[in-house]
Amino acid sequence: MDFNSELLTVILSMLNISLRASQTEKYEIPDDFDSKDIRFMSNLSGPDTSTDFVIYPQVFGYKDGFVPGLSIVDLLFNMGPAALKYL
């Protein structure tokens, strides 16, 4: 959790996004929260290839072709400052 928190801070900084994330003491659902179960949207069997992604250069793209649905870290390492424009 510490690593993910620090990674989020670094990513936001690299993208020049002014957002401060914080942790809660306990999980609470607001009274006016209109929740929907969206667990089905997560595909644990691999990246979601049903979405059309704009292709950007990837390290092993010459060998494996473009791999969609990777993390923001891949995008930052490959696109640098242009990552925000890509998003």
Number of C-alpha atoms within 10 A of each C-alpha: 6 7 8 9 13 11 13 16 16 12 15 15 12 14 15 11 11 9 9 8 10 7 7 7 6 5 7 7 8 8 6 6 7 7 8 6 6 7 7 7 8 10 9 8 6 9 14 14 10 8 9 9 11 9 12 14 13 17 12 10 12 9 8 9 12 16 15 16 16 11 9 13 14 14 20 17 12 15 16 13 14 12 18 14 8 12 8
